[in-house]
Amino acid sequence: MSNTGSRGTRHFFDGTGAYIALFLVVTALAVAGYWTLIPHSTVDEPIIEELPAPAPVKPVAVTPEAVVKTPVIPEPEPAAPVQSAVEIEVMDDIYEEVTPTPPVLIVDPLVGETVAAFSMDALQYSATMGDWRTHDGVDIAADPGTQVCAASSGTVLDVRDDDWMGTTVVISHDGGYDTVYANLQSIPTVEIGDYVTAGQVIGSVGKTALGESAEPPHLHFAVTKDGEYVDPSEFLK
């Protein structure tokens, strides 16, 4: 019985079995060579995880109050050109000091001899008062009734009957100057507010000044600058 099995096995390897065994060996060798020749990647392929789908966006209603206005930025103004500084040499003693000259009276209020000069610093003897005192104008001798003219153009500022200097006319001029005409006859030819020109008749010589009644007939003529008496001879021609 055992001999029969051994013979069968030997018959298998001796016959068809031998071919089958050979085929299996060749096939195994072919498969081994194939895997040997094919390159294998050493990097593991990344695992892609499927992300969840995003939630749907709900529309939001926009109100006018929620709208933010974009501020308007003004364009910068072009810068002014820079001027180079020029050094100016200042030279001394080039210009002479100029003293303002007061207005010159165009005409004499009348033509005559000066019998009393302007004197605010020194005392003069007053024949009327019998003492020594200052004199704020000039006294120009003239017969009563002699016409008195405006020394310069201006506006009549005052016409008054002064207790000390008699009938008096005051004319205002530019630059703060006033001219005063006193010891006139009682009725002058101008009124307050009248505009007079140089040489226009404003009255005539009288004897109305009680403070100078002992003097010969004359016109008492004075000039003020900003209310202060100044020497009329500096303005007469």
C-alpha positions in Angstrom: 0.0 0.0 0.0 2.8 2.3 0.9 4.6 1.3 -2.2 1.7 2.2 -4.3 1.6 5.8 -2.9 5.3 6.2 -3.4 5.1 5.2 -7.0 2.2 7.6 -7.5 4.2 10.4 -6.1 7.2 9.6 -8.1 5.1 9.3 -11.2 3.7 12.8 -10.6 7.1 14.4 -10.4 8.4 12.4 -13.2 5.6 13.4 -15.6 3.1 16.2 -15.7 3.9 17.3 -12.1 7.4 18.2 -13.0 6.2 20.7 -15.6 3.7 22.2 -13.2 6.4 22.7 -10.6 8.7 24.2 -13.1 6.0 26.7 -14.2 5.3 27.8 -10.7 9.0 28.4 -10.0 9.3 30.5 -13.2 6.2 32.5 -12.3 7.5 33.2 -8.8 10.8 34.4 -10.3 9.0 36.7 -12.8 6.8 38.3 -10.1 9.8 38.8 -7.9 11.8 40.5 -10.7 8.9 42.7 -11.6 8.6 44.1 -8.1 12.3 44.6 -8.0 12.4 46.6 -11.2 9.4 48.9 -10.4 10.5 52.0 -8.2 8.5 52.6 -5.1 7.9 56.1 -3.6 9.2 56.6 -0.1 6.8 59.5 0.6 3.5 58.7 2.0 0.6 60.2 0.1 -1.2 62.9 2.1 -4.4 62.0 3.6 -7.1 64.5 2.4 -9.8 65.0 4.9 -13.0 66.3 3.6 -13.9 69.6 5.3 -17.5 70.3 6.3 -19.4 72.6 3.9 -19.5 76.3 5.1 -22.7 77.6 6.7 -24.8 79.8 4.4 -24.4 83.5 4.8 -27.5 85.3 5.8 -28.1 88.7 4.1 -28.1 91.7 6.5 -30.3 94.7 5.9 -28.3 97.9 5.7 -30.0 101.0 7.1 -29.0 104.6 6.2 -27.6 105.1 9.7 -25.3 102.2 9.2 -23.7 103.6 6.1 -20.3 105.1 6.9 -19.5 108.1 4.7 -16.0 108.1 3.4 -14.3 111.4 4.6 -13.3 113.7 1.9 -9.6 114.6 2.3 -8.8 118.0 0.7 -5.9 118.1 -1.6 -2.9 119.8 -0.1 -2.3 123.3 -1.4 0.9 123.8 -3.2 3.6 125.2 -1.0 4.6 128.8 -1.6 8.0 129.1 -3.3 10.7 129.7 -0.8 12.4 133.0 -1.5 16.0 133.3 -0.7 16.8 135.9 1.9 18.7 138.9 0.6 20.9 140.6 3.1 20.5 144.4 2.9 23.3 146.5 4.0 22.2 149.4 6.2 24.3 152.5 5.8 24.3 155.2 8.4 24.2 158.9 7.8 22.6 158.6 4.3 19.3 160.3 5.0 19.0 163.6 6.7 16.4 163.9 9.5 13.3 165.6 8.2 11.3 167.8 10.5 7.6 168.2 9.5 6.8 171.7 8.4 3.5 173.1 9.6 1.1 174.6 7.0 2.2 178.0 5.8 -0.5 180.6 6.1 -1.2 181.7 2.5 -2.1 185.3 3.3 -1.6 187.8 6.2 -4.9 188.4 8.0 -4.1 192.1 7.4 -1.1 194.2 6.6 0.2 196.4 9.4 2.9 196.9 12.1 3.2 194.3 14.9 2.9 196.3 18.1 2.9 193.2 20.5 4.8 190.0 19.7 4.0 186.5 20.8 5.6 185.7 24.2 4.7 182.6 26.3 8.1 182.3 27.9 8.9 185.9 28.8 6.6 188.5 30.3 5.5 191.6 28.5 4.2 194.8 30.1 0.4 195.3 29.6 -0.6 199.0 29.5 -4.2 198.1 30.0 -3.6 196.0 33.2 -0.5 197.8 34.4 1.4 194.6 35.0 3.6 192.0 33.3 2.1 188.9 31.6 2.4 186.5 28.8 0.9 187.2 25.3 -0.5 184.3 23.3 -0.6 186.0 19.9 0.5 189.0 17.9 -1.1 192.4 17.8 -1.2 193.9 14.3 -2.0 197.7 14.3 -4.8 198.8 11.9 -7.5 201.4 11.8 -10.9 200.4 13.1 -13.0 199.0 10.2 -9.9 197.6 8.4 -10.9 194.3 6.7 -9.6 191.1 8.3 -9.1 188.1 6.0 -8.9 184.3 6.7 -5.2 183.4 6.7 -5.9 180.0 5.2 -8.8 177.9 4.0 -10.8 176.2 6.6 -14.2 175.9 8.5 -15.4 178.5 10.9 -15.3 176.7 14.3 -16.6 179.4 16.6 -17.9 183.0 16.6 -18.2 184.4 20.1 -18.2 187.6 22.1 -15.3 187.0 24.6 -15.4 189.0 27.8 -11.6 189.6 27.7 -10.8 189.6 23.9 -14.1 190.9 22.5 -15.6 189.6 19.2 -13.6 186.6 18.2 -13.7 184.3 15.2 -11.9 180.8 15.2 -11.2 178.9 12.0 -10.2 175.2 11.9 -7.6 174.0 9.4 -6.1 170.6 8.5 -3.4 169.1 10.7 -4.9 170.2 14.0 -4.3 173.9 13.5 -6.8 176.7 14.4 -6.4 180.5 13.7 -7.9 183.0 16.1 -9.0 186.5 15.1 -9.9 188.7 18.1 -10.8 192.4 18.9 -13.1 192.5 15.8 -16.1 194.7 15.3 -19.3 193.3 16.9 -20.8 191.8 13.7 -18.4 189.5 11.8 -19.2 188.5 8.2 -19.1 184.7 8.8 -21.1 182.2 10.9 -20.2 178.9 12.6 -19.9 176.1 10.0 -19.1 178.4 7.1 -16.2 177.2 4.8 -13.9 180.1 4.0 -11.0 180.3 1.6 -7.7 182.0 2.1 -8.0 185.7 1.8 -11.8 185.7 2.3 -13.0 188.6 4.5 -14.3 187.4 7.8 -14.7 190.8 9.7 -13.0 194.0 10.5 -10.8 195.6 13.1 -12.7 196.9 16.2 -12.1 198.0 19.8 -14.0 195.2 21.6 -11.2 193.6 23.6 -11.4 195.0 27.2 -8.1 193.2 28.1 -6.3 195.3 25.5 -8.4 198.5 25.4 -5.4 200.7 26.3 -3.5 199.6 23.2 -3.9 201.3 19.9 -6.5 199.8 17.5 -5.3 196.4 16.3 -6.1 192.8 15.4 -5.2 190.2 18.0 -4.1 187.2 15.9 -3.2 183.8 17.4 -2.5 180.2 16.2 -3.0 177.0 18.1 -1.8 173.4 17.3 -3.8 170.7 19.0 -5.0 173.3 21.5 -1.6 174.7 22.3 -0.6 178.3 21.4 2.3 178.6 18.9 4.1 181.6 17.5 2.1 183.0 14.5 5.2 184.5 13.0 6.4 181.0 12.2 3.4 180.7 9.8 3.0 184.1 8.3 4.6 184.8 5.0 
